[in-house]
Amino acid sequence: MKKYFGFTLIELLVVIAIIAVLAALLFPVFARAKEAAKRTACLSNANQLGLAFVMYCGDYDDTSPSVVQYFAPSHIIDYWQLVQPYIKSTDVFFCPDDPFKGCDAVEFMPTTVPGGKCISYGSNWGPMQSFKLNTQEGGLYGPFVAVPSQKLSYAQGISMTTVVSPADMFAFGESDDIPFYSISMSSILSRTWLLNNTVNSISQVRHSGMSNYSYVDGHAKLLPMRGGMWTGSPSWPQFGSMPIEPILLPANSAHYGDWCSDPKAILNTDVGPLECDQIAQTVLTQTTLWTN
């Protein structure tokens, strides 16, 4: 008579328990690997943006793109629309870790981004983005200028010959801003507040607080970041009724001058005249940093 052998209930439970333990060990590894792949894809995007920027400047007398805001009808010509022809695709402007949509609508503008998405990378307006007259940015743009007779405002691009160290100056970087898309420390997280997605921890920032940046010479790198709530001068924009500002800046202070075409230039900023590479440090002293 043929005998049939099978697993006992205890043996089945042991196998299930082993599978559960292995799953608990491996799933976080898979999640980290997936996140690392997204972060790498974003780095590739940043690198392509940097190379497109170099080609654009080469075609326009070594001058960075100028950005324009029209008021009748309301719409913006931002950096990404100007460098896009050098990339041939809009997919490069979207990070896989960026879920936001509807940024144009927040600014009451017609949707210009395919699929209603938000652009995932901002351009370098300097450490502090300002729309006040007679202020200086320190980044890729000159002062913001209003032209009421033509119903527009604009910030003109700068000559690349004025950049002290192209390998040490940001061109673009990951951003949760809205149009205009910026990597200024005071604007880089604007989207999270205006779309009611409050951030109060660096771990909530894209890539768990790691941002990809491209530089004026075309190379790109990943930088650890730190952030917090700025509670300084009320001359900065307020969010709702709160006189506070979420900021994000490199964790290593050696990169505070990377916003600057000339790190030692004295700029007329919203918080007074300051040396460009000292602006971030000044704001940091008035910021409550997130601890995780």
Summary of the structure (lengths in Angstrom):
residues: 292
radius of gyration: 22.9
end to end distance: 67.7
largest distance: 102.2
contacts: 917
relative contact order: 0.14
helix: 36%
strand: 24%
